[in-house]
Every structure is written in C-alpha cells, then in structure tokens.
Amino acid sequence: MNITRRRFSRIAVAATAGIVSPAIWASERAQAAPIRIGTSVSLTGPLAGSKNALIGYQLWRDDINAAGGLLGRQVEIVAYDDQSSPASVPSLYSKLTDIDKVDVLISPFGSALSAPIMPFVKQRDLFMIGMFALAGNDVVRHNKYFHSGPWGPNSQFNWTRGFFDLAKHAGCKRIAILAADVEGPKIAASGGRTIAQEYGMNVVYDQGYPPTINDFSSILRNIRAAEPDAVFVSSYPSDSVAFVRGLSEIGVGDTVKLLGGAMIGLQYASLLTNLGAALNGIVNAHVCVPEPTIKTDKIADFLARYEPIARSQGLDPLGHYAPPFAYVAGQMIAAAIGGAGSLRHEEMANYLHSNAIDTMMGKVRFNEIGDWTERRVLMIQFRDIKGKDAQQFRQPGKQVVLDPPVLATAELAQPFNKARSS
Amino acid sequence: MFIEQFVNALATGIMLGAIYAAIALGLALTFGILHIPNIAHPVFVVAGAYAVAVANGYGWDPLLSGLIAGVPFYLAGIFFYEFYARAFERGGRADTMQALTLFFGVSLVLETVLLLKFGTDLQTVEVEYVGQRLPIGILMLPYRLLVPAAVAPLLIATFWAYLKYTYTGIALRAVAHDDRALHVSGINPTRIKRHAFGLAAALAVIAGAILIITGPVDPFSGRYQLGRAFAIVVLAGMGAIPGTLAAAIIRGVAESLVSAFLNPSWAPGVAFAVLLATLAIKPQGLFGAKQ
C-alpha cells in the first residue's frame, strides 16, 4: 500500500496528539487542583494538647482561600493523627509525600515528633516548615527547613537565654537546673547549662526526673538545701502543675531570686485557672501574651476567631501558645510560594533565605538553617494573679514581659518569695 | 538536714504508696484473684477521675462523688464482663492473648471517648486543701497526698473485710481456685466474676477520685499507671489484697528515697529492680501463696 506524504503527516499529527493529550489534561487538572499542605497533628496521645495548632492552620487556609488562594489555586490541609508517637511519624510523612503527593510539608509538633523525619526530609530534599521543634535542624542542617517558632539562632542555647540574662542582671551566681527526662526539656536544660557556664554561674543542683512523677517534695527540699539564686525548670504540663503545687506546699527557700524558665503548660487556660495565685512570681517562657508590646489588631482578630472553635472542640480557649505560630507557618508557606511564583522547593527556599517576610507575629528573616535571625521568645513573669478567672489572662499586666528588652513591659520582681506573695 | 530529708521522703513514700495501692486495688481483684489481665483498669481509673471532675464542677467533694459514682461504674463493670464472657470465655477459659487484645482495645476506645468528650486539657478538681500542708515538727505533709493516702487504707481494709467475711466475698476468692467446685456448690461462677468486674470498676472510680486530687489527669494518664499497677499486684502476690498496700508502700518509699538521695531519674528503675529482686527470691510475691 502506498502512503502519501499528506496521509503520513495526518497520521503523525494524530499520534502526537494522542500521546501528548493526557499530559496536557493532567497539567490542566493540576492547575485546578488545590495546593496540598501535609502535616501530622497529635489528635490523640499524651501530646494531644498541641492539636489546637490545627485550628491555626485551618484559619490561615480559610483566609488564604478567601483571598483567592495561592497561584490561583485553593489550599487544602492534609493532616493525619500521629498519636503523639514518634514511631508513627516517618510512615505518615512517607504517605504524605509518596501517596498523597502533597506540595508542602509542615512538621509534627515539637522536638520528639519532628526528629524522626528530619533525615527523610533532607534525603528527599523537601521543603518543610518546622513547628515548635527546639533545635530541630541543628544536626541535619537542611537548607529547605524553616522554623515557625520564634526561638532565634542556636535555639538549643538561646531558647532560654532570656532567663539566664535576667539571672545575670539580677546578680545570680548559683543556679539550680531541673528538667524532665524527655527530648524538649533535656535540650533546654543542656542549653541552660552551657549559658550558665558562659555567664560564669555555678550550677549547684542539676537533676532530671521521670515524666511519671507525682510529687516534687524531695526534689524541692534538695533544691532548697543547695541554696540557689535562680532555679531553672524545664517541664511538661502535668509536671509543671505538680511543681507549682510543690512550691506552695514545700517552698524553695529565701535565697531564690528567680524561678521558672521553660515550664510548658503554664500557657494553657486549664492550668492557669487551676493554679491561679500560685503562679505569681514565676518567670516562664512564652510566645504571645496580651501585653501592649506584643498584641496587635491582627493577633486580637485571630484569637477572637480561634476561641469559639477551640471551645467547641474542648481545646485551650486562650490559644496563646501554638495556634498563632501555626498561622505564621501558613504565612511562611504563602510567602515562599508567592515569592517563588511556583511550587519548586528550591525556589521557595531561596526566596525565604533571601527575603524578610511579614507575619502576624512581625517581620521575620531566616538564617541558613531556617531559624529566625532574631530571638523573640518572651520571658514573662506572672503578677497579680487572683482567683481562678480565665479572663484575667487576656488582660495586660498579669503576664508582664521581662525579656527581650525591646519588648519588656516591666522589671523583674524579686526575690521570688516576695514576688510570689505580693 | 539529712534527718529532715529522710523523714519527709519516708512520709512522702508512704503516702504515695497508699495512693498507688488504691489505684492497683481493682487490678488486684481482676488480675490477682481472677487471673484476668485487665489492662484497661488504669483507663477506668482515669474515666473515674473524669466523672469526679464533672461532679466537682457542680461543687461536689471528689471523694464523696467517687463513692456515689461507684454505683454506675459497678453497672458498667458488669456490662463489660458480660461482653468479655460472651465474646471470649468459652467453657470457662479464655485465651490470654485474646483477652489482652480485648482489654487493650477497650482502653484505646475509652481513651478516645474521653478525648472526644472532654478534649485534651488537663482536668483537675477544686478542693480547698490542695496546695496546703500539715506541719508536724520537721514533717511537712501536703494535704493533696495526705487526704487520699488516708482514704486508701480504709478502702483496702473495707474491701478485704468484704472478701473475708461475706458470702459473696468468699465465693469471689473461691472462683479463682476452682470454679467447677463452685458450680457444684450451686453458685454460678459467671455471676461471681461479673460481680467482681463490677466491684473492680467501682473501686476504679474511687481510685480516680484519689488520683485527680493528687494531680491533674488527661485521657492518657492511665498509661503512666499501667506498669506501676501491674508491678504492685505481682510484687504483693496474686490475690494478696492487704499485701497490695504493703507492696505499694515499698514501691512508693523506694521511689521517694531514690529521688531524695540519689537521682529522681532512677526512681522508676529502682522500683522495678525491687520487684525483680523480690521475685527472684520469692517468685510468688511477698504475700502470695506458694503453688
């Protein structure tokens, strides 16, 4: 059979169209498909208190979608329950990446859950926003990891540098360090030890304790016997409560000028209202308090929208800890995608490394491993807490900012026992 | 200073031990006497703590509301055993692995139910004496430990008297030895075991009241109590109810002294080492009967 040139050309065009059309169809479909942000959240398990971060992600998603989305596409959050188990996390993030094929990752909450996936993210060269993992990228040093937490550079040491700056300013020379035997508190305590040494302080007591502890009586007596000027405590919520109650029952001695540091849980309404006046005098790390140097209209609006959602889900109604920074995580993603004009991780990372971005918590720049270039962890002191009313924790003057100096709203009240009783 | 620290550590250990004993008591009944490995028991304790927290929200005293809540929890325990018996106990014996799987599943379901109902916030109770202490010379006794610790021995003594001097109590102890002989005597072993589970659930809610006075709870607090409760039951000896108090106090004192004089991080390890050492010398436990 003879095939004419014209007929051959027609066959070739038809064949080419047949080969290319699925790709075009897929591409067009991808253009309309939402941008998927993948993460795991502790919906169950001992760290389930952090699940209010999901509300932060969802509020950001709603805002960005109302504004037209990113790159003309709507945004979708794909979140799995990691059950507070580090062992669950690698498989979940493999699923997010290889099966769900999400476009951007946000890490699980905190150091213990984030650490297992850092090698995976580095190996696959993926862009990821870190969610409150202390020193999360210090070991792996992945250049496409960016932290939403305001720890600043060298976060292992600097997260609680503010506490030790206050101690140094108050003339403290003898330091007691107490930390729960879990990842985050141990990192904070390790950093504290290094800073204490740097400042020429003498660590007179340095112990860990198991997370199953019910009572701090013996520990407090030992601390008192060591006669420290400052007591640095790094604890998780239920031990924070036991420790504060122990302070009321046993006390810590008259030598102490400054007590607190990194007591997680003293940012949540349920514990604040239960402990009430027992909190007075304690200095603690925080990230967002209703002080005039911190609170803005945007933050107030966010918290006002957050509260009814949190109440309906039985979550912390104050939302002063993780949720604002979950929203910031979304803003970082939006800036990266918008700035790069694409979903290519290299370009997104380059944009964040090269530009300051505006977030709800202020303008942020990142260093080479994605930490904020400026430490903005607050050291606050509880003052004038009365009764169990939750509303007081939405007012200024109850959690005054002592550090960083640029955001300070008060000076340290000391010694501790006097600050506690006044 | 050493004397003060030692005396206070000893007192704290005794109080903590009494509290641990109250938490382990229901397990001493189901596992120690009936040999049913009810690993869901600590979650029942936490559920009891939540029930007490709800009642406390209306101004009820935690211990009083724990006693009253014992009735609905008793009924829940009966229903739970009925499900276990119908699903697993065939011919009077259940496969241990199946039973463990059931109780593990029940504990996960119950944790999730508590999470969905109450959320993730730590639950506490409002009691005037929490945060205060009783000073007696060099002793400083926090009331949040002292009051529950005073209730625990009363609870154990009452339960032991019930087992020793009442008809159903004796039947309860007999069913673990030979339920066929019990059957021949005209007593339905299934009814007795059902009653035992009901009792264990009622004991769990009182233990929950004790637990939540001591410190805050969340839906997953039972996981921290599981190993400790089993260790106490085994250390005491299977079925040794008064021994549960002694074993728990030994554990509490070991933990407290290690925290005070060595390193708090070692406390759980040392407490389990005491268990292992005891079992190496006396495999039946401190007060268990030799086979």
Interface residues (C-beta under 8 A of the other chain):
Chain A: T44 G45 P46 A48 G49 K51 N52 S84 D181 Q207 G208 Y209 P210 P211 T212 I213 N214 D215 S217 S218 I219 R221 N222 A225 P237 S238 V241 A242 R245 G246 S248 E249 I250 G265 Y268 A269 S270 L271 N274 A278 Q313 G314 L315 D316 K388
Chain B: M1 E4 Q5 N8 A9 T12 L16 I19 E111 T112 L115 K117 F118 G119 T120 D121 L122 Q123 T124 E126 V130 G131 Q132 R133 M140 P142 R144 L145 T214 G215 P216 V217 D218 P219 F220 S221 R223 Y224 R228 S256 S259 A260 N263 P264 S265 A267 P268
